[in-house]
Amino acid sequence: MKQTVEILEVSPRDGLQNEKTILTTEDKIELVERAVRSGARRIEVTSFVNPARVPQMADADDVMSALPRQPGLRYAGLVMNRRGLERALAGRVDEIDVVVVATDTFCRRNQGMSTVEACDMAAALVADARSAGVFTTITVGASFGCPFEGEVSIERLREVVQRVVDAGPDELALADTIGVAVPTDVKQRLEIAREIAGPDIPLRLHLHDTRHTGVANAVAALEVGVTTLDASIGGAGGCPFAPKATGNVATEDLVYLFDRMGVRTGLDLESVTDTVAWLEERLAKTLPGALARAGGFPAS
Amino acid sequence: MKQTVEILEVSPRDGLQNEKTILTTEDKIELVERAVRSGARRIEVTSFVNPARVPQMADADDVMSALPRQPGLRYAGLVMNRRGLERALAGRVDEIDVVVVATDTFCRRNQGMSTVEACDMAAALVADARSAGVFTTITVGASFGCPFEGEVSIERLREVVQRVVDAGPDELALADTIGVAVPTDVKQRLEIAREIAGPDIPLRLHLHDTRHTGVANAVAALEVGVTTLDASIGGAGGCPFAPKATGNVATEDLVYLFDRMGVRTGLDLESVTDTVAWLEERLAKTLPGALARAGGFPAS
């Protein structure tokens, strides 16, 4: 049987949140619809955060309520506090993603609290979302390095992952928020997460291609059995609160990689690269993914 | 003991040959000197080809004769025929690199002969270079896919590699000339080359990052024991006779990768990225490597 990878499309959320050009609500909805037509089945569609801090996400409620629903299609929303969770539940999200940053400095800048406080908040949000029947992920931001504190030690990561596991999410994600990880890091830290989380909590990996290691890191994840990967159409993305945090690993770069490796993603390369062209027009900029320019192989 | 990778710097040859901006002879010499100062110990400094076909290489003889010599530092020149070999020997190259393209269509466009004819030519050149005491590499171009014929079958690659091994080079390189390979291809095809070449002919891999698989492919090479990799400062490069063949994998991207993986390259990241800035100024363009923009980690 062919191996399968699940690519979680994050362009509507992480892809857009750092962009100066504000997309219209209609364009955001079209982006999600395009991802669905390309084969995406899990999409992080928005974040329910303070519009004063992330202006691009001001219309989160409108986007969420307007999206077409399909069986088997899951929409996720990022939340950081009770107000965000209420909005996400009112918008009928299928999943919430709660972020906890591994270092205190970055966590305070990102969400105004220490890592321990963020873990406590995550535990409360996860409990409430579960009562509402919503799937929950906790993402550990800066799992591989911090733009403010530098190296994140294995001991620190263990400590944070243990707190996150204690919070009881349905899924646990490690995020390379600033794109510093290399394959040896990915294997080591995912194995630590697996050891702490046990076999019953699935793992997910969020990659950035800031230093061109994103694709190599995706391969490394697969090699240790982690088969749910975040990616963003065009490689759009970056964190507004992390300096120089550039593009997520591009969805189309992973689709090319996995197609050629004989790993099923369920996504259509040509359809995704069509959307890259569309999104570049909307954002009036060139996105960093390679495949929209290089084309697939063999040429179709 | 720390694992070691040998990065063969190809920016003065493959990096420049496709550039419209012709660098001065002085700048080419400075590029080589900069690579040496960054720690490079094998550098492909030029190609001794027809200046009418590759104008950037018209001053190959002048570049070669002006380069500073050091013990342990090896300069390679690319040659395709007897005239080229004579020029390379007159310039006192330490190594020659002879190219054979795996498909007939591309081989004819690249060097005006079929693959079998190119293998015969390579055998003659290798024999003559050996008599002159010069180290020889044969590179199999388009080992992972051809811009004209599409897929290059395993059977075809076996046949070509066997002919190349029969030609008796000191080293055998596989080249992903148009950047289509993925890690599974790299492992499979390097293992086939190893099987045909036997344990006594070292293997080398030439990568392009056209589809962002270059870094992942470098990791794959290491995993099957191939530790000599071509790379180009800034990721400059491309083949003038292959449509859309863009940048070689960037030296600095590999240095970052291997530094973080604990693999020794002998190259200094900051020194290499300084040269990226210098080269971008000379070429009046942005080069595709990531590290010059993203910076190392942790920040120095």
HADDOCK unambig.tbl for C-alpha pairs under 7 A between the chains (distance, minus, plus):
assign (segid A and resid 150 and name CA) (segid B and resid 298 and name CA) 5.33 0.50 0.50
assign (segid A and resid 151 and name CA) (segid B and resid 298 and name CA) 6.63 0.50 0.50
assign (segid A and resid 180 and name CA) (segid B and resid 297 and name CA) 6.63 0.50 0.50
assign (segid A and resid 182 and name CA) (segid B and resid 257 and name CA) 6.11 0.50 0.50
assign (segid A and resid 182 and name CA) (segid B and resid 260 and name CA) 6.60 0.50 0.50
assign (segid A and resid 182 and name CA) (segid B and resid 261 and name CA) 6.62 0.50 0.50
assign (segid A and resid 184 and name CA) (segid B and resid 261 and name CA) 5.99 0.50 0.50
assign (segid A and resid 210 and name CA) (segid B and resid 290 and name CA) 6.68 0.50 0.50
assign (segid A and resid 210 and name CA) (segid B and resid 294 and name CA) 6.36 0.50 0.50
assign (segid A and resid 211 and name CA) (segid B and resid 253 and name CA) 6.73 0.50 0.50
assign (segid A and resid 211 and name CA) (segid B and resid 290 and name CA) 5.13 0.50 0.50
assign (segid A and resid 211 and name CA) (segid B and resid 291 and name CA) 5.79 0.50 0.50
assign (segid A and resid 211 and name CA) (segid B and resid 294 and name CA) 6.42 0.50 0.50
assign (segid A and resid 212 and name CA) (segid B and resid 215 and name CA) 6.90 0.50 0.50
assign (segid A and resid 212 and name CA) (segid B and resid 253 and name CA) 6.70 0.50 0.50
assign (segid A and resid 212 and name CA) (segid B and resid 290 and name CA) 6.10 0.50 0.50
assign (segid A and resid 213 and name CA) (segid B and resid 215 and name CA) 6.32 0.50 0.50
assign (segid A and resid 215 and name CA) (segid B and resid 212 and name CA) 6.92 0.50 0.50
assign (segid A and resid 215 and name CA) (segid B and resid 213 and name CA) 6.33 0.50 0.50
assign (segid A and resid 215 and name CA) (segid B and resid 216 and name CA) 6.13 0.50 0.50
assign (segid A and resid 216 and name CA) (segid B and resid 215 and name CA) 6.14 0.50 0.50
assign (segid A and resid 216 and name CA) (segid B and resid 216 and name CA) 3.89 0.50 0.50
assign (segid A and resid 244 and name CA) (segid B and resid 294 and name CA) 6.82 0.50 0.50
assign (segid A and resid 253 and name CA) (segid B and resid 211 and name CA) 6.74 0.50 0.50
assign (segid A and resid 253 and name CA) (segid B and resid 212 and name CA) 6.72 0.50 0.50
assign (segid A and resid 257 and name CA) (segid B and resid 182 and name CA) 6.12 0.50 0.50
assign (segid A and resid 260 and name CA) (segid B and resid 182 and name CA) 6.60 0.50 0.50
assign (segid A and resid 261 and name CA) (segid B and resid 182 and name CA) 6.64 0.50 0.50
assign (segid A and resid 261 and name CA) (segid B and resid 184 and name CA) 6.00 0.50 0.50
assign (segid A and resid 290 and name CA) (segid B and resid 210 and name CA) 6.68 0.50 0.50
assign (segid A and resid 290 and name CA) (segid B and resid 211 and name CA) 5.11 0.50 0.50
assign (segid A and resid 290 and name CA) (segid B and resid 212 and name CA) 6.10 0.50 0.50
assign (segid A and resid 291 and name CA) (segid B and resid 211 and name CA) 5.80 0.50 0.50
assign (segid A and resid 294 and name CA) (segid B and resid 210 and name CA) 6.37 0.50 0.50
assign (segid A and resid 294 and name CA) (segid B and resid 211 and name CA) 6.41 0.50 0.50
assign (segid A and resid 294 and name CA) (segid B and resid 244 and name CA) 6.85 0.50 0.50
assign (segid A and resid 297 and name CA) (segid B and resid 180 and name CA) 6.63 0.50 0.50
assign (segid A and resid 298 and name CA) (segid B and resid 150 and name CA) 5.33 0.50 0.50
assign (segid A and resid 298 and name CA) (segid B and resid 151 and name CA) 6.64 0.50 0.50
